[in-house]
Amino acid sequence: MDFPKRIKTHISESKSFDIVSKVLPNEWIIREMTERDYGIDLYVEIVKEDGLITGDLVALQVKSTDDIKFSKDDSFRLSGIKRSNLNYWVGLPVPVFVLLVNLSNEAVYWCNINNDRRCGYFSGSSKTFSLRFKKENNISRVGISLFIISYIREKRWPEIESAIEKCLMSYPGLGPLLLMCRRRNQSEICSTAIQYHLIQNYEYYIILSRYLLFKQPKYLPEWYERNREIQEEKGYPVSFNFCYATATEMLKSFVSEYRHCIIYAYELVTEYQKDYFMSKFPYLVAHLQIRPHTFVMEDWFARYYFDEYENETRYPERLFFEDFNQFDWILSEIDKS
């Protein structure tokens, strides 16, 4: 007699879903899809350990394999992924991650689709492509922390991308701004233009420091409070705008880390995610290729932070509008510091 037969694929799928449900944090809310033919198997709401539900939603596709053998660089490639699925994932309004279940030992690994797309892992026009899973990106206590960090950065990516573009466009004024602030009478009140330029750079710094370097910078309101303290302590005129003493202290506190953020952003745009940024900001990439960033030079701090080149920087306001080209001939050989 002829009867329906449960095929191996269906058994593996059920087993992989059971494993995923078991290894994800208990407080997370798992919403299984009734139809799985469109590239998404689960929607998961990430709930904080204290039980707060904040609306952090992630879309998951679950894959499985009998066994995983990592290569020398601790990565594993899963081939045969349909490009139509990628097109669908990219268009979704929530971050998409793929989970890979190792059926032999029930270990689960993840990859961030949009991040890997920006890195060029899926380039080409073939109907199928490969996903890359890193050994460290697993569903363990540490791996879950990395997952959440990757998710949050992905959720905030439009804001991060905007800060990357704008910090790279406005970087030439950073050194001259520092020189002008430190050379002015510290009791004077900054002009509105100086105040806006300072705050603008600091807001870029907050975003990039938090999501590229994973630091916790001071919030901007803390600097307004610090300005009030300085003005009261020193008897300076009380103003909502910063006095130059506050502006100088603020710049010195964040400019070093901000410079690291700018270098990181520069490398993303010109190297690690060049094709992606070329598609989004072609003129920015073109300008960076024609006019390399001189802030990577090792004497940036001597020139601007410690003000050791006074004869060359006597009129810092001019540097806002002029290309600093004294060392163009050796730019290609300069190491980033």
N, C-alpha and C positions, 0 to 999 in steps of 0.2 A: 504494500500500500504506500501511496505517496503522501508525505506530510511536509509542512513548512520546516525549514531548517534555519537555525540560528547561526549566522556566519561569524567567522572570527573577527571581522571588523566591528560588528555590533557588540561582541563580547568585550573587545578591547576598549571601545568607546564607553561602555557602561562602567568598566573597571577604572578607566582614567577619570571619569566624572566622580566616582566614589572617592578616589584618592585625592583629587583636588578639593572636594568638599571637606575631607578629613584634615588636610594640611593647612588650609587657609585659617587665619585667626578666627576664633569662635565668635567674636563680636561682630565680624563682618556679615552683611546681609547679602545672600546669594540669590539672585533671581534667574532661574533657568528659562531659556527660551523654548517655546513650544515648537518653533521651526528653526532648523539649524542649517539650512541650505544656502544662507547668504553670508556666511563668514563670521558670524558671531554666535557663540554658544551660551554665554552667561553675561549678565550685567551684575556687577558687584558694587555695593555701596560700602565704602571704607569708613568704618566706625572707629572713633578714637577709643583708647583703652579705658577712658573714664565713662564710656557709653554715649558720648555726644555724637549725634547724627548731624553732619554738616553738609550733606548733599554732595560729597565727593564720590562721583560715579565713574567707574571704569568698565570698558567693554573687553571681554575676554574671548579668545578663540582657543579651544583646547585641542592639542595634538598629542599623539602617543607613539612610542616606538618600543620594540622589545628590549633593546639595550642601547646604551650610549657609551661610545668610546671617544673621549676627548682627545684632540690633537695636542701637539707640543705647546701651542699657545693657549691651552685650556679653553678651547672653543669647540663647538659641534655644529655642523651644518645639516639642516633638514631641508631636503630638496623637494621639488614637485609642488610648490605652493602656487596656486593660480594667480596670475597677475590681475585678473578681474576682482579677486578678493582684495588685493592691495588697493585698487582703485576705490573700492567700497569703503575700506578701512580709513583711507585718507579723507574721505568726504564726511565721516561721522563727526558729530559735534562734541564727542567725548574722547579722551585718550584710549587707544587700543593697544592691548598687550596680548601676546600669544604665549600660552603655557604649554610646555612640553613635558609629558609624563614618561619617565623611564619605568616601564612595567616590571622590569626585573628586580628593582629595589625600591620602587615607589617614590623615588626622588622626583621633584618637580622643578623645572627651570623656566625662566621668563625672558622675553625680549620686548623692548619698547619699539613699536612699529614706526612711529613718526621720527623718533630719534635716529633709528637705523636708516630710514629713508634719507634724512638730511645728510648722513655720513656717506651716502652713495652706495650702500650695500645692495640696493635693488636696481641699479642702473641697467639699461638694456631694453630691448623690445621683445624678448622671448615671451611665450605664453605662460611659462612657469619660471620661478626663481627660487632661491634658497634663503632660509632664515638662519641667522647665526645666534647661537646661544652660548653665553659665557658661563664657565663653571661657577664663578662667584655669584652670579645672578640666579640664586636658587630660592626655594621657599623654606628658609630656615629663619631663625630669629634675626640674624644679621642680614640675610637676603631679603626679608620682608621690609626691614628698614631701608635698604637700598631701593626696593620696589616703590615704597612710599615717596622717597626723595625723587625718584625718576618720574613718578606720577605727578607730584606737585609741580616739578619743573615743566612737565609737559602741559599741565593745565594752565600755567602762567606763561607759556611760550610766546604768545603774541606780544605780551608786555616785555618779555626778555628780548625778543627780536627787535622790537622798537628801540629799546635802550642800547642794544649793540650798534644799530645803525647810527643813532644820534650821538653816542659817545665817540664813535670813530669820526664823525663829521665835525665835532666840536673840540676834539683833543688839542689842536694847536694853541688854543687860548688858555689851556690849563697852567702851563709854566708861567707865561706872562701875568696871569691873574694872581698867582702866588707871589711873584716879585712885586707887583703893584701894591698888594695888600700889606706885605711886610715892610715896605719902604714908606708907607704913608704914616702920618701921625696917628697913633693907635687910638686916640680919643675921638677922632673924627668919625662921622657917620657915613657909611657906604652909600653911594648913589643907588637909585633903584635899579639901574642897569647892572651894576656890579652885584647887587643883591640877587637879582634874577639869575645871572650867570652862575653864581656860586650855588644857589639852591638847585638849579637845573642839573649841574654836574653831580651834586650830592644825591639827588633822586635817582640818577642813572647808577651811581655808585651803590646805593641801597639795593636796587634790583639785581645788579650784576654780582655784587658781593654775596648776596644771599643765595642766588640760584646758580652761579657758576663756581664760586669758591666755598659755598656753604658756610659762610660766616654770619654773625649776628651784629650788624652795625647799629649804632645809635639811631633812634628815630629822630626825625627832623624837629619835632616839638621840644626835644631835650636841648637842642642848640638855641632855640628861642629862650628857653628858661636860663641857659648858661649866659646868654647875652644880657638878660636882665640882671643876673648876679654880678657880672663884670661891671656893668654900668653903675650899679649901686655901690659896689665895693670901692671903685676908683673915682667915684664922683663924676662920671662922664654924663653927658646929656642923655636923658632917657628917650629911647626911640624904638619903634617897632623894627626898623631897619637895624642891621648889625653895626656895631662900631668896628673899626678895623682890627682892634684887639681880638674880638670874637672871630672875625673872618679869618685872621691869620691862624689862630688856634685851631679853628675848624679845619682849615686846609691842611695844616701840618698833621692833624690827627688821622685824616683819611686818604691823603694824596698818594701815599706809598702803596696802600692796598688797592686803591682805585687804578693806579698804573698797572698793577698786576691784572686787574679786570680788563683793562683796555688791551693789554698784550694778548690775553686769552681770547678776547673778542676778535682781535686782529688775526690771530691764527685760525680761528673758526672760519672767518670770512675769506681769507686768502689761501687756506690750505685744507683743513680738515673737512669743511663743508662748503668748499668753494663753488661747486656746481649748483648747490641749492641756493646759495646767496646770489650767485650770478643770475639765477632765474627770478629772484625777488628784487634785488637791488643791483642791476647791471652797471649802472653808472658809478655807484660806490665802489664796486670791485675794480672797475676800470681805473678809477682815480687812484686807488691804493696801489695798483700795479705800476702806474706811471709815476706816482709820487709816494714812495715808501715812507713809512712813519719814522720820523727821527727820534721819537721819544724812546725807542728801543736802545738808544745809545747809552753806554755805561756812564757817561758823564752828565746824564739828565739831572741827577740830584745835586751834583756840584754846581751845575749851571743855574738851576732854579730853586732848589730847596735850601742849599747853603749859600747861594748867591756869591760864588767865587769868581764869576766872570763879569765883573761890574762894567768894565770898559766895553765889552761886547753887548751888554744888555742894559745900557744906560737909559734907553727909552723903551721900556717893556711894552707900552701900549702899541708901538709899531709892530711888534712881533705877532699881534693878533691878525695882521693883514699881510704879512710878508712870509714867503717860504723860507724856512731855515735851511739853506742849501750849502753851508760851508763844508760839510763832510759827505756830500752826495757821492763822491767818487769811491768811498769805501763802504757805502751802505750795505752792499751785498755780503760784506765780510764781517759785519758787526754782529756779535752775539747778543741775544736778549738777556738782560740781567734780571 
